[in-house]
Amino acid sequence: MIVITTPTGGIGRQVLDNVLDALGDGTAIRVIARDPGRLTPRARARTEVFQGSHADPAVLEAACAGADRVFWLVPPAPGADSVEGHFRDFTLPLCEAIVRHGVQRVVAVSTLGRGVAKNAGPISASLAMDDRIAATGVHYRALCPPFLMENLLGQTAALRSTGEFRVAYAADRVLRSCATGDIAATAARLLLDDSWTGRADVPLVGPDDLTPEGMAEVMSDVLGRPVRVRVSTPEEYRAAALRLGASEDGARGLADMASAMDTQGFYGSAEPPTPDTAPTSFRRWCEATLRPAGLA
């Protein structure tokens, strides 16, 4: 029995699709969804749906009863009163369900930065999540990507109107990246493999050594229009998050994350590419995903 969280989200939806594609033997799949209406018809037909939040202990308890594998992702919530509290409120019920029901394996989306990231907002909270889950004794794989290419999709309007995208990161320093499709493919592979044991991080680092300026050059070429990068300070990032509805702690956490990424280097050139888990290049992603979105 496999339990998949966030089955309508950007990553969880792809994990579910990959698992459904691979399974032809009737293996039971459960999903936890706030809005089951957003599930695809195939997903509704082939899964047992538990409606609600996977932060709800009762929902998680019911979904995990009899399950041996869980895909776990804590959704972003910049409006939460506390970044750490948000991760804790999701993860503690999972830890209780793991112990109570004897869940054998958990595959979770985390981040690069272990042993390096300090005071890094959601990054620090995600790494603490890993420690909590692993402390239950469950076999655990933390999927550890750097900057997600899909983060740029939120800036397609600006790319169309001004030809700019913003990062709170040095424009001339390598920023490692990863496509969410690679995260989902790796997650599905691990969920369907019952041979791995213990705890381990799984880095997902794309093949490029691009700086934000280099990313702008690739986007210019793929989109057929000039694209330039504008560097924001962490304080500007914080102010923008507040304008978009983030809480004070959520906005501060995002600013702390941006500052840590820029100064501590855990998304930088020191991280080697991992072609087995993250083969998608930035150019390929721009052609397949950004260009259709940017020109829509």
Backbone as CSV, one residue per row, in Angstrom:
resi,resn,N_x,N_y,N_z,CA_x,CA_y,CA_z,C_x,C_y,C_z
1,MET,0.846,-1.200,0.000,0.000,0.000,0.000,0.879,1.248,0.000
2,ILE,0.658,2.118,-0.972,1.409,3.357,-1.111,0.481,4.531,-0.814
3,VAL,0.948,5.470,0.005,0.219,6.696,0.277,0.982,7.846,-0.378
4,ILE,0.271,8.665,-1.149,0.883,9.796,-1.837,0.207,11.075,-1.370
5,THR,0.999,11.990,-0.825,0.491,13.292,-0.416,0.649,14.301,-1.560
6,THR,-0.030,15.415,-1.448,-0.041,16.492,-2.463,-0.263,15.965,-3.882
7,PRO,-1.275,15.107,-4.102,-1.434,14.485,-5.429,-1.945,15.427,-6.501
8,THR,-2.325,16.651,-6.131,-2.725,17.634,-7.143,-1.704,18.760,-7.263
9,GLY,-0.597,18.675,-6.527,0.439,19.702,-6.574,1.418,19.482,-7.703
10,GLY,2.329,20.418,-7.856,3.259,20.378,-8.969,4.144,19.145,-8.986
11,ILE,4.585,18.694,-7.831,5.433,17.500,-7.751,4.601,16.259,-7.487
12,GLY,3.705,16.324,-6.495,2.925,15.153,-6.126,2.092,14.603,-7.265
13,ARG,1.544,15.489,-8.101,0.762,15.040,-9.258,1.617,14.201,-10.195
14,GLN,2.866,14.630,-10.406,3.752,13.879,-11.291,4.185,12.561,-10.654
15,VAL,4.394,12.560,-9.337,4.710,11.308,-8.654,3.575,10.313,-8.850
16,LEU,2.346,10.753,-8.621,1.193,9.866,-8.774,1.088,9.344,-10.195
17,ASP,1.253,10.211,-11.175,1.184,9.764,-12.575,2.247,8.709,-12.863
18,ASN,3.464,8.938,-12.376,4.538,7.978,-12.631,4.253,6.634,-11.977
19,VAL,3.724,6.656,-10.760,3.406,5.407,-10.068,2.274,4.678,-10.785
20,LEU,1.245,5.399,-11.201,0.143,4.765,-11.924,0.615,4.179,-13.251
21,ASP,1.529,4.883,-13.916,2.064,4.371,-15.176,2.810,3.058,-14.975
22,ALA,3.487,2.943,-13.838,4.351,1.789,-13.612,3.609,0.586,-13.055
23,LEU,2.514,0.815,-12.372,1.843,-0.277,-11.684,0.726,-0.859,-12.539
24,GLY,0.869,-2.136,-12.849,-0.195,-2.825,-13.548,-0.695,-4.022,-12.786
25,ASP,-0.245,-4.156,-11.537,-0.552,-5.359,-10.770,-1.622,-5.132,-9.718
26,GLY,-2.276,-3.967,-9.759,-3.330,-3.728,-8.795,-2.857,-3.303,-7.426
27,THR,-1.589,-2.936,-7.277,-1.104,-2.451,-5.992,-1.952,-1.277,-5.534
28,ALA,-2.377,-1.327,-4.277,-3.281,-0.301,-3.768,-2.540,1.021,-3.592
29,ILE,-3.197,2.104,-4.001,-2.635,3.443,-3.848,-3.678,4.310,-3.162
30,ARG,-3.229,5.034,-2.155,-4.084,5.993,-1.476,-3.510,7.387,-1.681
31,VAL,-4.393,8.368,-1.772,-3.955,9.751,-1.872,-4.698,10.582,-0.834
32,ILE,-4.032,11.619,-0.359,-4.650,12.579,0.547,-4.753,13.889,-0.212
33,ALA,-5.982,14.372,-0.392,-6.210,15.565,-1.201,-7.213,16.478,-0.510
34,ARG,-6.856,17.762,-0.410,-7.812,18.737,0.122,-9.033,18.850,-0.781
35,ASP,-8.798,18.840,-2.090,-9.875,18.994,-3.057,-9.813,17.838,-4.045
36,PRO,-10.495,16.724,-3.772,-10.435,15.582,-4.688,-10.906,15.903,-6.091
37,GLY,-11.696,16.969,-6.252,-12.149,17.339,-7.577,-11.035,17.740,-8.514
38,ARG,-9.861,18.064,-7.955,-8.730,18.443,-8.789,-7.931,17.228,-9.260
39,LEU,-8.251,16.047,-8.764,-7.590,14.836,-9.240,-8.044,14.528,-10.663
40,THR,-7.170,13.909,-11.436,-7.543,13.499,-12.781,-8.547,12.349,-12.698
41,PRO,-9.346,12.151,-13.741,-10.268,11.006,-13.727,-9.543,9.683,-13.491
42,ARG,-8.355,9.515,-14.088,-7.615,8.267,-13.875,-7.240,8.108,-12.416
43,ALA,-6.788,9.193,-11.783,-6.397,9.110,-10.375,-7.589,8.767,-9.491
44,ARG,-8.738,9.381,-9.758,-9.919,9.077,-8.946,-10.351,7.627,-9.126
45,ALA,-10.175,7.098,-10.338,-10.611,5.728,-10.611,-9.673,4.687,-10.003
46,ARG,-8.410,5.020,-9.880,-7.429,3.998,-9.496,-6.867,4.169,-8.092
47,THR,-7.331,5.153,-7.350,-6.808,5.355,-6.005,-7.944,5.426,-5.000
48,GLU,-7.579,5.190,-3.745,-8.500,5.427,-2.636,-8.200,6.827,-2.115
49,VAL,-9.214,7.673,-2.123,-9.015,9.086,-1.842,-9.436,9.396,-0.408
50,PHE,-8.542,10.072,0.331,-8.833,10.578,1.666,-8.862,12.098,1.572
51,GLN,-10.008,12.667,1.815,-10.155,14.101,1.669,-9.702,14.819,2.932
52,GLY,-8.890,15.865,2.743,-8.424,16.663,3.860,-6.963,17.012,3.718
53,SER,-6.413,17.521,4.799,-5.004,17.904,4.839,-4.178,16.799,5.468
54,HIS,-2.968,16.588,4.949,-2.118,15.586,5.585,-1.434,16.124,6.840
55,ALA,-1.799,17.340,7.258,-1.434,17.806,8.595,-2.478,17.404,9.625
56,ASP,-3.629,16.915,9.176,-4.705,16.505,10.077,-4.398,15.100,10.594
57,PRO,-4.151,14.939,11.896,-3.780,13.610,12.407,-4.807,12.536,12.077
58,ALA,-6.096,12.876,12.103,-7.122,11.869,11.845,-7.072,11.412,10.386
59,VAL,-6.898,12.349,9.467,-6.817,11.990,8.048,-5.570,11.153,7.786
60,LEU,-4.454,11.576,8.336,-3.198,10.851,8.118,-3.256,9.469,8.754
61,GLU,-3.858,9.388,9.923,-4.001,8.106,10.604,-4.790,7.124,9.750
62,ALA,-5.900,7.578,9.197,-6.724,6.697,8.377,-5.999,6.283,7.100
63,ALA,-5.319,7.216,6.469,-4.652,6.914,5.201,-3.476,5.966,5.382
64,CYS,-2.793,6.051,6.519,-1.584,5.245,6.734,-1.876,3.870,7.324
65,ALA,-3.099,3.613,7.756,-3.426,2.301,8.321,-3.235,1.222,7.256
66,GLY,-2.320,0.306,7.496,-2.037,-0.756,6.543,-1.084,-0.379,5.434
67,ALA,-0.587,0.849,5.431,0.333,1.283,4.379,1.769,0.937,4.742
68,ASP,2.590,0.682,3.727,4.001,0.405,3.996,4.929,1.431,3.359
69,ARG,4.392,2.308,2.455,5.222,3.308,1.795,4.462,4.631,1.718
70,VAL,5.200,5.731,1.924,4.590,7.057,1.901,5.468,8.003,1.099
71,PHE,4.831,8.756,0.182,5.498,9.913,-0.423,5.063,11.133,0.355
72,TRP,6.043,11.925,0.815,5.776,13.019,1.746,6.308,14.333,1.202
73,LEU,5.454,15.342,1.215,5.876,16.685,0.841,5.082,17.673,1.690
74,VAL,5.801,18.543,2.387,5.139,19.608,3.142,4.917,20.775,2.190
75,PRO,3.664,21.168,1.949,3.406,22.239,0.983,3.866,23.580,1.523
76,PRO,4.298,24.465,0.648,4.694,25.798,1.108,3.486,26.548,1.649
77,ALA,3.726,27.356,2.671,2.650,28.160,3.268,3.252,29.455,3.787
78,PRO,3.576,30.394,2.877,4.195,31.641,3.325,3.317,32.453,4.261
79,GLY,2.021,32.149,4.287,1.138,32.859,5.203,1.077,32.275,6.596
80,ALA,1.779,31.157,6.835,1.751,30.532,8.167,2.393,31.445,9.200
81,ASP,1.916,31.347,10.434,2.447,32.191,11.501,3.917,31.897,11.788
82,SER,4.332,30.627,11.579,5.702,30.210,11.877,6.162,29.218,10.825
83,VAL,7.322,29.455,10.235,7.871,28.527,9.250,8.177,27.190,9.903
84,GLU,8.899,27.218,11.005,9.235,25.985,11.708,7.973,25.296,12.201
85,GLY,7.030,26.076,12.734,5.785,25.492,13.218,4.991,24.825,12.119
86,HIS,4.999,25.399,10.927,4.292,24.807,9.792,4.854,23.428,9.473
87,PHE,6.160,23.302,9.372,6.769,21.992,9.098,6.522,21.031,10.250
88,ARG,6.627,21.510,11.468,6.423,20.643,12.633,4.986,20.128,12.681
89,ASP,4.015,21.007,12.400,2.618,20.602,12.480,2.265,19.540,11.453
90,PHE,2.930,19.549,10.311,2.718,18.487,9.338,3.444,17.209,9.730
91,THR,4.666,17.343,10.228,5.540,16.177,10.351,5.275,15.337,11.598
92,LEU,4.926,15.949,12.700,4.702,15.170,13.926,3.582,14.142,13.757
93,PRO,2.433,14.485,13.141,1.430,13.434,12.919,1.933,12.303,12.030
94,LEU,2.789,12.615,11.046,3.361,11.552,10.229,4.211,10.624,11.078
95,CYS,5.048,11.205,11.922,5.915,10.377,12.767,5.093,9.449,13.657
96,GLU,4.000,9.958,14.184,3.130,9.115,15.010,2.507,8.002,14.181
97,ALA,2.082,8.306,12.974,1.472,7.289,12.119,2.489,6.241,11.692
98,ILE,3.718,6.653,11.439,4.773,5.701,11.068,4.950,4.656,12.155
99,VAL,5.059,5.125,13.373,5.293,4.216,14.499,4.072,3.337,14.747
100,ARG,2.883,3.939,14.716,1.669,3.193,15.055,1.354,2.116,14.028
101,HIS,1.584,2.399,12.760,1.164,1.475,11.707,2.318,0.707,11.077
102,GLY,3.529,0.928,11.546,4.651,0.164,11.013,4.981,0.475,9.576
103,VAL,4.810,1.743,9.172,5.209,2.145,7.816,6.691,1.829,7.631
104,GLN,7.037,1.240,6.511,8.408,0.767,6.311,9.311,1.778,5.626
105,ARG,8.755,2.516,4.659,9.601,3.426,3.866,8.884,4.755,3.644
106,VAL,9.660,5.839,3.747,9.160,7.175,3.444,10.129,7.837,2.472
107,VAL,9.583,8.403,1.410,10.342,9.203,0.448,9.794,10.620,0.545
108,ALA,10.658,11.586,0.867,10.194,12.955,1.104,11.003,13.945,0.285
109,VAL,10.369,15.056,-0.047,11.060,16.148,-0.745,11.674,17.063,0.310
110,SER,12.990,17.189,0.258,13.724,18.046,1.181,14.545,19.044,0.366
111,THR,15.819,19.185,0.667,16.636,20.208,0.010,18.113,19.907,0.205
112,LEU,18.936,20.421,-0.673,20.366,20.463,-0.408,20.638,21.399,0.771
113,GLY,21.804,21.252,1.363,22.204,22.182,2.421,22.496,21.541,3.748
114,ARG,22.342,20.213,3.852,22.583,19.575,5.147,24.028,19.785,5.595
115,GLY,24.178,20.192,6.833,25.500,20.425,7.399,26.099,21.762,7.040
116,VAL,25.404,22.518,6.171,25.912,23.816,5.717,24.924,24.929,6.033
117,ALA,23.657,24.709,5.676,22.644,25.765,5.804,22.399,26.118,7.272
118,LYS,22.454,27.394,7.579,22.182,27.897,8.923,21.205,29.070,8.821
119,ASN,20.221,29.059,9.720,19.245,30.160,9.745,18.704,30.438,8.350
120,ALA,18.260,29.382,7.684,17.888,29.453,6.270,16.388,29.294,6.050
121,GLY,15.577,29.705,6.995,14.136,29.708,6.808,13.582,28.342,6.453
122,PRO,12.816,28.225,5.347,12.220,26.938,4.981,13.245,25.838,4.736
123,ILE,14.454,26.201,4.327,15.487,25.189,4.118,15.866,24.551,5.447
124,SER,16.083,25.347,6.464,16.399,24.799,7.787,15.237,23.974,8.323
125,ALA,14.010,24.452,8.114,12.847,23.719,8.592,12.706,22.375,7.883
126,SER,13.029,22.335,6.601,12.947,21.090,5.850,13.994,20.082,6.333
127,LEU,15.198,20.551,6.605,16.240,19.656,7.097,15.893,19.127,8.482
128,ALA,15.260,19.958,9.308,14.811,19.486,10.618,13.711,18.441,10.466
129,MET,12.851,18.607,9.457,11.825,17.603,9.156,12.454,16.242,8.898
130,ASP,13.535,16.222,8.114,14.214,14.960,7.832,14.644,14.266,9.115
131,ASP,15.219,15.018,10.032,15.701,14.427,11.281,14.554,13.842,12.092
132,ARG,13.422,14.534,12.123,12.275,14.030,12.878,11.770,12.711,12.295
133,ILE,11.633,12.668,10.965,11.120,11.456,10.339,12.096,10.303,10.523
134,ALA,13.367,10.545,10.266,14.371,9.475,10.377,14.481,8.947,11.797
135,ALA,14.212,9.792,12.792,14.315,9.362,14.189,13.293,8.285,14.547
136,THR,12.247,8.116,13.724,11.281,7.050,13.992,11.855,5.673,13.698
137,GLY,12.962,5.614,12.961,13.546,4.345,12.554,13.066,3.852,11.207
138,VAL,12.171,4.587,10.552,11.695,4.196,9.227,12.836,4.287,8.219
139,HIS,12.802,3.436,7.209,13.739,3.586,6.098,13.372,4.878,5.370
140,TYR,14.368,5.733,5.141,14.052,7.104,4.726,14.973,7.586,3.628
141,ARG,14.385,8.173,2.602,15.136,8.835,1.552,14.652,10.282,1.432
142,ALA,15.571,11.212,1.640,15.292,12.638,1.499,15.755,13.076,0.119
143,LEU,14.829,13.502,-0.715,15.164,14.001,-2.044,15.637,15.442,-1.902
144,CYS,16.843,15.731,-2.390,17.503,16.999,-2.076,17.843,17.778,-3.343
145,PRO,16.888,18.549,-3.859,17.165,19.402,-5.004,17.692,20.760,-4.561
146,PRO,18.286,21.513,-5.490,18.603,22.923,-5.263,17.439,23.789,-5.751
147,PHE,17.737,24.884,-6.435,16.727,25.797,-6.973,15.850,25.067,-7.990
148,LEU,14.537,25.176,-7.835,13.616,24.512,-8.752,13.386,25.381,-9.984
149,MET,13.584,24.797,-11.146,13.347,25.533,-12.384,11.930,26.078,-12.428
150,GLU,10.970,25.311,-11.926,9.569,25.736,-11.964,9.308,26.994,-11.159
151,ASN,10.231,27.388,-10.280,10.052,28.665,-9.582,9.936,29.838,-10.561
152,LEU,10.551,29.678,-11.724,10.522,30.764,-12.713,9.160,30.928,-13.379
153,LEU,8.296,29.931,-13.271,6.982,30.040,-13.900,6.150,31.146,-13.276
154,GLY,6.430,31.464,-12.024,5.716,32.560,-11.380,6.105,33.925,-11.916
155,GLN,7.130,33.961,-12.786,7.586,35.235,-13.322,7.342,35.364,-14.826
156,THR,6.468,34.514,-15.354,6.245,34.577,-16.801,5.616,35.901,-17.222
157,ALA,4.750,36.475,-16.381,4.150,37.770,-16.743,5.220,38.843,-16.854
158,ALA,6.174,38.845,-15.909,7.254,39.823,-15.962,8.163,39.566,-17.160
159,LEU,8.398,38.308,-17.482,9.218,37.998,-18.655,8.575,38.539,-19.923
160,ARG,7.241,38.433,-20.014,6.550,38.943,-21.192,6.560,40.471,-21.246
161,SER,6.324,41.107,-20.080,6.114,42.558,-20.094,7.409,43.360,-20.004
162,THR,8.396,42.868,-19.238,9.622,43.639,-19.020,10.873,42.933,-19.501
163,GLY,10.771,41.627,-19.779,11.965,40.890,-20.173,12.906,40.628,-19.024
164,GLU,12.392,40.698,-17.794,13.236,40.506,-16.611,12.728,39.348,-15.764
165,PHE,13.665,38.702,-15.080,13.294,37.841,-13.968,14.182,38.203,-12.789
166,ARG,13.658,37.998,-11.602,14.347,38.412,-10.381,14.860,37.218,-9.600
167,VAL,16.032,37.371,-9.030,16.570,36.406,-8.076,17.243,37.168,-6.948
168,ALA,17.167,36.617,-5.760,17.898,37.188,-4.627,19.188,36.393,-4.473
169,TYR,20.034,36.504,-5.465,21.241,35.677,-5.570,22.186,36.393,-6.515
170,ALA,23.490,36.239,-6.279,24.468,36.920,-7.139,24.296,36.494,-8.593
171,ALA,24.255,37.462,-9.492,23.987,37.183,-10.897,25.117,36.432,-11.575
172,ASP,26.330,36.532,-11.023,27.487,35.923,-11.677,28.014,34.704,-10.934
173,ARG,27.220,34.133,-10.057,27.635,32.937,-9.309,26.757,31.768,-9.715
174,VAL,27.361,30.583,-9.884,26.616,29.398,-10.319,25.473,29.104,-9.353
175,LEU,24.290,28.894,-9.928,23.106,28.512,-9.171,22.615,27.183,-9.735
176,ARG,22.831,26.125,-8.977,22.383,24.810,-9.428,20.864,24.757,-9.451
177,SER,20.315,23.947,-10.369,18.865,23.889,-10.528,18.426,22.465,-10.818
178,CYS,17.107,22.273,-10.734,16.526,20.944,-10.940,15.093,21.117,-11.427
179,ALA,14.662,20.253,-12.325,13.274,20.238,-12.794,12.443,19.337,-11.895
180,THR,11.198,19.742,-11.629,10.357,18.940,-10.743,10.046,17.571,-11.332
181,GLY,10.052,17.476,-12.660,9.829,16.165,-13.266,10.870,15.143,-12.855
182,ASP,12.112,15.592,-12.663,13.165,14.680,-12.224,12.962,14.274,-10.772
183,ILE,12.486,15.204,-9.945,12.178,14.855,-8.556,11.093,13.781,-8.528
184,ALA,10.042,13.983,-9.310,8.930,13.043,-9.311,9.350,11.667,-9.825
185,ALA,10.168,11.631,-10.866,10.614,10.352,-11.412,11.445,9.588,-10.394
186,THR,12.323,10.298,-9.686,13.150,9.641,-8.667,12.297,9.170,-7.504
187,ALA,11.334,9.989,-7.094,10.448,9.592,-6.000,9.678,8.327,-6.356
188,ALA,9.121,8.278,-7.557,8.355,7.103,-7.969,9.231,5.856,-8.008
189,ARG,10.436,6.017,-8.529,11.339,4.860,-8.582,11.621,4.315,-7.191
190,LEU,11.854,5.186,-6.239,12.135,4.739,-4.871,10.900,4.136,-4.207
191,LEU,9.735,4.707,-4.474,8.514,4.146,-3.894,8.249,2.731,-4.379
192,LEU,8.670,2.437,-5.589,8.405,1.129,-6.177,9.541,0.130,-5.962
193,ASP,10.552,0.538,-5.229,11.729,-0.297,-4.962,11.738,-0.656,-3.475
194,ASP,11.605,-1.930,-3.170,11.582,-2.338,-1.762,12.912,-2.905,-1.274
195,SER,13.998,-2.560,-1.989,15.299,-3.128,-1.617,16.149,-2.189,-0.771
196,TRP,15.844,-0.894,-0.740,16.705,0.044,-0.025,16.314,0.127,1.448
197,THR,17.324,0.393,2.257,17.119,0.458,3.698,17.904,1.630,4.277
198,GLY,17.643,1.933,5.541,18.383,2.969,6.242,17.982,4.361,5.811
199,ARG,18.817,5.313,6.188,18.572,6.720,5.868,19.633,7.218,4.899
200,ALA,19.210,8.013,3.901,20.166,8.613,2.985,19.538,9.822,2.309
201,ASP,20.386,10.783,1.974,19.994,11.888,1.118,20.171,11.473,-0.339
202,VAL,19.296,11.972,-1.205,19.395,11.722,-2.643,19.499,13.075,-3.337
203,PRO,20.712,13.550,-3.642,20.838,14.834,-4.337,20.238,14.768,-5.732
204,LEU,19.603,15.870,-6.139,19.056,15.992,-7.492,19.565,17.310,-8.067
205,VAL,20.704,17.246,-8.739,21.368,18.441,-9.252,21.458,18.329,-10.765
206,GLY,20.836,19.272,-11.460,20.823,19.250,-12.910,22.201,19.369,-13.531
207,PRO,22.311,19.142,-14.838,23.610,19.059,-15.505,24.287,20.393,-15.774
208,ASP,23.615,21.521,-15.498,24.145,22.826,-15.876,25.005,23.446,-14.786
209,ASP,25.943,24.304,-15.203,26.692,25.136,-14.256,26.424,26.605,-14.564
210,LEU,25.145,26.939,-14.713,24.740,28.274,-15.128,24.658,29.236,-13.952
211,THR,25.039,30.454,-14.174,24.736,31.554,-13.270,23.360,32.101,-13.652
212,PRO,22.746,32.948,-12.817,21.511,33.604,-13.266,21.691,34.356,-14.586
213,GLU,22.856,34.964,-14.789,23.104,35.617,-16.076,23.109,34.595,-17.211
214,GLY,23.699,33.431,-16.956,23.678,32.366,-17.951,22.277,31.854,-18.214
215,MET,21.458,31.766,-17.164,20.066,31.380,-17.351,19.346,32.381,-18.247
216,ALA,19.622,33.667,-18.045,18.995,34.703,-18.868,19.380,34.518,-20.331
217,GLU,20.619,34.151,-20.598,21.054,33.937,-21.984,20.308,32.763,-22.611
218,VAL,20.142,31.690,-21.843,19.407,30.535,-22.372,17.955,30.911,-22.627
219,MET,17.340,31.615,-21.690,15.950,32.022,-21.878,15.804,32.945,-23.075
220,SER,16.746,33.863,-23.254,16.704,34.756,-24.416,16.703,33.960,-25.712
221,ASP,17.549,32.957,-25.761,17.668,32.149,-26.968,16.403,31.336,-27.214
222,VAL,15.885,30.693,-26.151,14.718,29.823,-26.302,13.454,30.626,-26.572
223,LEU,13.292,31.763,-25.891,12.077,32.558,-26.039,12.125,33.495,-27.240
224,GLY,13.317,33.688,-27.798,13.437,34.563,-28.949,13.218,36.024,-28.622
225,ARG,13.566,36.424,-27.409,13.427,37.816,-26.986,14.470,38.068,-25.904
226,PRO,14.937,39.303,-25.738,15.950,39.575,-24.719,15.398,39.335,-23.313
227,VAL,16.180,38.638,-22.521,15.848,38.413,-21.113,17.052,38.809,-20.282
228,ARG,16.826,39.531,-19.216,17.901,39.914,-18.317,17.492,39.591,-16.891
229,VAL,18.500,39.462,-16.041,18.257,39.146,-14.642,18.370,40.419,-13.813
230,ARG,17.498,40.558,-12.851,17.589,41.651,-11.888,17.765,41.045,-10.504
231,VAL,18.807,41.443,-9.821,19.104,40.899,-8.499,18.356,41.697,-7.439
232,SER,17.618,40.985,-6.603,16.926,41.597,-5.481,17.707,41.323,-4.198
233,THR,17.637,42.232,-3.267,18.223,41.993,-1.951,17.254,41.142,-1.135
234,PRO,17.754,40.454,-0.100,16.827,39.718,0.770,15.731,40.605,1.347
235,GLU,16.040,41.850,1.656,15.010,42.735,2.198,13.951,43.049,1.148
236,GLU,14.370,43.228,-0.100,13.382,43.425,-1.163,12.521,42.182,-1.356
237,TYR,13.141,41.023,-1.222,12.412,39.749,-1.315,11.382,39.664,-0.189
238,ARG,11.789,40.066,1.015,10.876,40.064,2.163,9.698,41.000,1.916
239,ALA,9.976,42.215,1.444,8.911,43.187,1.204,7.941,42.690,0.133
240,ALA,8.468,42.075,-0.909,7.606,41.546,-1.967,6.720,40.433,-1.434
241,ALA,7.279,39.567,-0.583,6.486,38.484,-0.002,5.357,39.024,0.863
242,LEU,5.638,40.068,1.621,4.592,40.690,2.439,3.477,41.252,1.561
243,ARG,3.850,41.877,0.458,2.834,42.432,-0.436,1.947,41.346,-1.029
244,LEU,2.511,40.153,-1.181,1.764,39.043,-1.761,1.013,38.230,-0.714
245,GLY,1.027,38.688,0.550,0.210,38.046,1.568,0.938,37.161,2.553
246,ALA,2.258,37.120,2.505,3.004,36.309,3.470,2.883,36.911,4.865
247,SER,2.981,36.045,5.871,3.034,36.518,7.242,4.403,37.139,7.515
248,GLU,4.528,37.816,8.640,5.828,38.393,8.997,6.887,37.303,9.097
249,ASP,6.566,36.196,9.766,7.556,35.126,9.911,7.807,34.435,8.576
250,GLY,6.739,34.282,7.771,6.924,33.663,6.463,7.805,34.495,5.561
251,ALA,7.584,35.817,5.558,8.403,36.701,4.728,9.842,36.731,5.225
252,ARG,10.015,36.759,6.543,11.373,36.751,7.099,12.074,35.447,6.760
253,GLY,11.331,34.338,6.809,11.923,33.051,6.466,12.386,32.991,5.026
254,LEU,11.587,33.560,4.108,11.993,33.588,2.707,13.231,34.453,2.505
255,ALA,13.289,35.579,3.224,14.476,36.437,3.131,15.701,35.729,3.704
256,ASP,15.517,35.021,4.816,16.626,34.262,5.401,17.104,33.173,4.444
257,MET,16.162,32.518,3.783,16.514,31.488,2.807,17.337,32.088,1.669
258,ALA,16.877,33.216,1.138,17.596,33.857,0.043,18.996,34.269,0.467
259,SER,19.110,34.838,1.654,20.419,35.261,2.142,21.342,34.063,2.329
260,ALA,20.815,32.978,2.896,21.636,31.788,3.123,22.084,31.158,1.806
261,MET,21.182,31.081,0.834,21.564,30.550,-0.475,22.719,31.341,-1.073
262,ASP,22.655,32.653,-0.927,23.640,33.521,-1.564,24.979,33.488,-0.841
263,THR,24.961,33.405,0.481,26.191,33.540,1.246,26.809,32.209,1.672
264,GLN,25.995,31.156,1.741,26.504,29.886,2.256,26.835,28.872,1.169
265,GLY,26.364,29.098,-0.047,26.854,28.358,-1.202,26.354,26.948,-1.391
266,PHE,25.309,26.537,-0.665,24.908,25.134,-0.772,24.098,24.831,-2.028
267,TYR,23.745,25.827,-2.819,23.154,25.602,-4.131,24.138,25.981,-5.242
268,GLY,25.402,26.068,-4.915,26.382,26.588,-5.847,27.215,25.534,-6.540
269,SER,28.357,25.974,-7.078,29.172,25.129,-7.941,29.821,23.967,-7.212
270,ALA,29.887,24.029,-5.878,30.502,22.928,-5.140,29.667,21.653,-5.203
271,GLU,28.389,21.783,-5.548,27.529,20.605,-5.648,27.636,20.020,-7.053
272,PRO,28.121,18.792,-7.188,28.284,18.213,-8.525,26.947,17.781,-9.112
273,PRO,26.825,17.797,-10.432,25.611,17.286,-11.072,25.383,15.816,-10.743
274,THR,24.127,15.409,-10.763,23.761,14.014,-10.499,22.901,13.522,-11.669
275,PRO,23.539,13.110,-12.756,22.786,12.774,-13.975,21.813,11.618,-13.806
276,ASP,22.045,10.723,-12.864,21.135,9.597,-12.681,19.793,10.041,-12.102
277,THR,19.799,11.110,-11.303,18.562,11.548,-10.668,18.014,12.849,-11.245
278,ALA,18.845,13.630,-11.921,18.394,14.927,-12.447,18.998,15.180,-13.819
279,PRO,18.520,14.485,-14.842,19.126,14.619,-16.176,18.648,15.829,-16.968
280,THR,17.588,16.503,-16.556,16.989,17.553,-17.376,17.814,18.829,-17.332
281,SER,18.241,19.292,-18.491,19.002,20.532,-18.566,18.065,21.729,-18.507
282,PHE,18.625,22.884,-18.171,17.825,24.101,-18.104,17.271,24.456,-19.484
283,ARG,18.071,24.290,-20.520,17.590,24.580,-21.868,16.427,23.667,-22.237
284,ARG,16.568,22.400,-21.959,15.487,21.468,-22.280,14.216,21.840,-21.525
285,TRP,14.355,22.228,-20.257,13.187,22.627,-19.479,12.557,23.890,-20.058
286,CYS,13.384,24.850,-20.441,12.858,26.078,-21.025,12.074,25.781,-22.300
287,GLU,12.579,24.882,-23.131,11.902,24.542,-24.386,10.588,23.832,-24.138
288,ALA,10.577,22.915,-23.154,9.388,22.083,-22.932,8.353,22.743,-22.043
289,THR,8.789,23.626,-21.125,7.875,24.133,-20.098,7.766,25.653,-20.103
290,LEU,8.913,26.342,-20.065,8.860,27.799,-19.952,8.338,28.451,-21.235
291,ARG,8.813,27.987,-22.377,8.372,28.630,-23.626,6.858,28.529,-23.807
292,PRO,6.236,27.357,-23.650,4.765,27.333,-23.761,4.070,28.240,-22.752
293,ALA,4.596,28.307,-21.541,3.974,29.167,-20.526,4.243,30.629,-20.806
294,GLY,5.457,30.944,-21.230,5.829,32.334,-21.458,5.171,32.960,-22.669
295,LEU,4.817,32.126,-23.650,4.220,32.651,-24.872,2.715,32.494,-24.902
296,ALA,2.144,31.957,-23.811,0.691,31.723,-23.782,-0.040,33.053,-23.797
